[in-house]
Amino acid sequence: MLAYTLAIITPIYVTGSSQTINPRTIWAKLQINMVQDGSLFCFIPIIVCFMMSISLMRFYKEFQVLYIYYKQLVLRRAAPQNYTILLDCIPKELQFEQQLIDALSQCYPAGQVMRILPIPINNIKLYWKNFHLKRHIRKEQRMARHVFIWKAKVQYFQTLLYRSSSKKTQTQLENALKKLNMYKQVHFKKQKASKKLKSHITKIVDHEQIKVDYLRSIDQMYPPFPDCVKSFTVLDHQEVETKNTVCTGREGQREIDRDTFHKNRIDAMKTPDPNRPIGSACFVIFKSQKEASLASQACLFSDNTEPTIRIAPHPEEVIWYNIGAQKQEQFWYDVLFWFIMVLLFIAYFIPQTFLLGYFSQHSTEWFNAIYKNVCEIPFECKANPQQQGEKYKDFDNIGCFICYEGSSAIITYFPSIVSAIFMSCLPQLINALLFIPKYKTMSQRYKTKYVVLLTFLILIQGFLSVVLGAAFNDNGILQIDALFKLSFMELFSKIGQNISAQSFVFLNYVMTKYFFFAILTITRIPDVLLTLCVIIFRKDALLKARTYRYKNFDYVTNLCYVTHMMVIGLMYSLVSPITLLVICIALTAIVFVSRYNILFVHQQHPQSDLSSQQDLFITVLQNFFLGFILMVVGMFSYVIVQFEYHKNLIMLILAVNVIYLFVQKYAIDKKFINSLKQLKLGGYEANNMCENPFLDKLKLETVSYIKRTSVLYKEYVTGIANRESLENYELNTQDVDHVACYYTHPAIGLLSLYPGEKDDWYVI
């Protein structure tokens, strides 16, 4: 696209034959306004528009083909989520264990279903108990480390005091003993609190008679993947050696074998009643990936909405306190969330609108004030700079020229900086409100965040900026009331008159928000401030080390910024071809900074792992298609207003262009819609990725896995595994137990694997 605009459109605009415009800058020459109405040059942008549409639709297809290649790799991995399906919104008649087992045995052949894991009825209560339990264990471990440190200090001061009785040493020993006793008391309180929480969780497990017998063979919270996964490259991560004994009471009591205590603890739980009630959702583990994939596509009953069936999410993407939410509850919380989003949009749009009008009304006044105080007196420049020119020869000296350009840049970029600051706070506000909808997985949250943020950006920094630009009168005063009096065609005409000028407003925002702010992140000023705070306030060495591991990279926000830049940039691409060049520069900066942050700054996170859940890539591609349509619409609005000769012919060509885009999109989507979501069973490739020699290396693509390594902290490790793990591997009994452990409620897993009072020290 950039080649089309630079090689074809730009020379046409620069050498344009317009008799009504006298451009004063090179930027003004790079506009479609330079083409004289009635000239044959009017057809050049239209032809280029059609050529770009063909290229863009080819990209639309090739992107899906390439994405399907990686998606099918992901769906064939021997990962826990590929063997498991999620049954959600189970009917009340089946919310009993035995009834559910009988119903599934009628739907699936014998030997396919390996285990059924119902969601606990009190899963919300279990979630909060688990949340507070982990918080107490973290504090307990921190206090235990302080106890060890002050014990060593007490021994040191006692040794010094034994060698020489010094009053200073005696005082230091007394202070150390006070500190030691204080930390022991806090440690005992946290230990008592964690014991109480474990007893509460045990009561819930016993009351609901939840099966945990499969956890007998599990030695750690996150067991190894199936046997076929042989990781040959694993990133280093912290490992703590676990003691094979456990204390059953307070300090001084005897220790017993950990495995014996662990199994006895599970055996002590009540024997489940086969007719016990269960929650409204459950995980079902199958023997192979193909069986799980086919089961997720099948209709169990005539009403396919009860239960809903889909491949299970990554274990770390499950939102446990929402997993059992009912349909009606989800609906009303969704209504509440989107109502708040409408209010948030109004709260964002109205202040920015009036600020834009205020800046436009007073920009000349502010420019004159800056120029008079900064330029006229020091450099002895002439007054009324707007009546001069913008070339060096129009000024008295180079100082006046530089001062004029600097003052102009301040006035030009100040509204964009204010708008960029406004929009930079938006992702945090959306994140803070995403707890309202009852989403079951993090993928749903990520998609909603992406959709909301992109909608705000496209409307505020796209459509509405063009519309509001048409609402200014000749004096630069914003008149919103005048917009409501316009008909649809009059409004469309206003947009056509304003779209060329508004491209520079958008470019100011791109350079301010996406280029300069992206480059500014390399300085890592917030990280430096965080490090200083950690050094000053954090005393625990392990806690400092964990604080230095910065949060995961925000893929969603970054992807949203890139999509917004491309979609709105395509709208201006034919009217102002310089837009694509600026976007290319900004995109290069964003890609460079993002790769640096992902590889060297931020830690790993499971959201970077492709899964069978609804992911963002296809949504992004659909948004790019919106940019294709806006490219034609932007050209269409300009033609209606500015062209009189050949108008009907040009509009007919643009209409055919739009029809071509929709027909091509329908044909491509029809081909690949199923393979984007489901595992393909055969090896036949309708579009063989290896037919192109450039893509031949894709055959050797490695397979990666993301696994959590810490129970108390969100820490993950990436492993690159063998290609054999892509085969249709069937789970054995041990594999089924391991997969079941991943989809066991975290509170139950933590209680079953670390049941003892003194066992908290060994929780990693």
Steps between C-alpha positions, in 0.01 A plus 500: 500500500782736584660421164176582317465835674865605467550379142166595344283733707766728649648612162147566370415720799833685503469582130125563531323741267265671746443866410324595824763405760835669560689268737748661737661182634602162365237339727223691324620363166459141621121526507231395257393867488784557253317299231288723277137399458441371149861391453579142404717494811174461696487136391850417629402486872191296406709246308752484784211447742391194301859371482543543875169320561624199302829498693325541835262212435795283402659593832168419670510149354871429549485617860224251574687217326816571698307542823320169446837327471604615846151454641495135395842451660355637823192279482715187446730552797483255788385780729237458775247730333503297177377188683227678694165656420298741713129434551340826610143591600410140585120459542376466857380147425862396435660684792548170682811293448339168412243656263777687319711185468204305362417776250858522372530122473209507255662777293857371472626147421642294782865564576511858374416691819781449750384726784229751586592792728191690620545858614429539875172666589679741737775581252480874578550437871784261420664761278509763773613248762783403266583866434533579871679171569774576248530853638548365852750238381706766322506710816574190709798409282627856515476502880675160513791642301521793742498254792796311347688827445445628854582160651836520327548855627413395855755219483757743364444752780501221760838386370635854518362543850659170607840620382478850647222644716432831327205721585450582133491130410255437784269771363527359149416152631194630684377680188559189291302289748212749485500485121518121507205473738299748294553307177425170678168639622402625154611169348287308750195720427531446126554128551188485713302699241608269216408196710154648559450565129607145416243368744231713331597362159495147643146555627385611155668201334348260752157662481490477120671159506743600226714220356873557545624140491682562169735738685666206679760467224568874474815632668478866396231751415598522132602147396687416177322498167414163337786255453538569129616858570877490534620855547856550378527875561360650817561850632659515843260559787513490875464156652467425871592155624206353688558308817353147501362532854226717645434629851151417619491752783698777660874525529652210688252234395612202297511495121344229283548404137345757266356244256339300782345810656384627160321174411355456848368853485314426174370168634363677808258702288144379468410245235307689230131430456428405135184714510671804648415841344766671289553843349368626168824427311752219474819401321500172305836336419525286185753242392635690196493844340287384208234357728488821703483713185217293351314506831522880514334522156219256576150585616418306817131577517237674289562824690864568419515795741457281809769400548735700279805302392845626406863399528627586847713811543860497614493410873642841588229678302210362705328763717391272781260736677298544178514147363164401651304815410154443354378643168257749649764627740748540215244691291422762764864554589578544129223761474643683801852492356406635157284770659804611700707493180250737332528736797879475487498583128288810566732598786798467265347651190337816640807643684727432201246662266483820699876505550540465124262791445676707765842436345371584153344823620806625689786347300574822309498702821736257673731487200527878488573513874777240471646662190495848652665403831747244364582612146442871447709636787804265500531464121343834398252327273211664322152496646204315344697191397192340347511767229856412404560154367640170605820509298837611628524787251183655644670561838768747606741236632520132577419562867161643409431207270592239765301686766199521269512128421546411866205714611288353223596144604403570862155624400458215251601213728353626828143375425644165389700468822192572712297249299780240525510539879122456513514184289799358691286476814223315314652145511538522879138611541376216279714249692351623826146438370552160338410322823132588441417256215489137608758381248620143549845540341767767471475478120150643520627784715785573261265507204255733675781732601626504143154569353417778747838672474508479121142631475589799716812572295331464160205718600685771692824505298340405169140550396401770747816703444405530132138580584592756766743662261197586288328665799738795528382829355718755324606648836622163630210459745360151548128482427375151583136608465559565131589134444158380612331726246686345206354224287694180433626617160588845637696337781671273247588808295645672807716195564621509139599864538682436827664159456812631328579751775418256781766258379764730655313498833515120495870503409570732793333247729694210344835672542419613855335187639639210301846621400633728776323316784628166365857630483459647850429155646857394421621740772296290748444791737221318694730199543776721639258655750373152595856381558573795727183434702592132532850581621366745757192322634547127434725316743440140395751391233266246335220755490736747333595240240135434420422872479771545239316252278274746327143427401410320182499690173161650414446337161137611480563873540799492268304310235211742536726801439647342186154408368366850560797653324458273197119524473479879517819532297337307216208744509739787425739303277366614160401852602834566671762240397757638744288329769627153410863613512459646850312190615777278363757694704285487815428129449872425468564679829217314674621161373858570609400619848248218546751229409752653739246509784377145434847346479690695766260677737167327557447149632322214329123467522252239371310761298789483253417134438257429219202294611174370365316782672383804307822684428565847371675434172188436296327795668796716400475373144129588491588849620756532224220424257314795654803707402468374142139622491590834659764553232228484234252701710755777557560525127125485434426792736766715335377424148142600586609846613801592288444335161236608249634351180499120473336480846250230406763282335737531795224421749403195295860373509515553877169317546635205299809512720291470817302209353826328406629534857189347655478215248865410550466515877196271494677247278818496711316478833288214370814302418679533831239574767503148648874437488559824691320356802510122472759229461518371143506121490669430166843581364377641168578869460277700265768769508825318567727725702807327361425562132666838540878452543509809720272326751675164487662561838158486661527121491774523762312731733556408865222434748488705819316461829434748779482363852454664838784444746373671815186450708525829688621723217414531133824366359525291186759315298509433127613162374578403141396139455548220250300473180365161609276683746292605200393144430157374598626386839258316729508565874592231746374484859777717639451758225129518581581570865742775398250665266231472767730675747525800266120529488444444871393809692824665627372507859438124499837430338687718750320337794558145375867538407608721793265399782727528807535802725875511447461409134452863400876554494534263204240672283699654216 
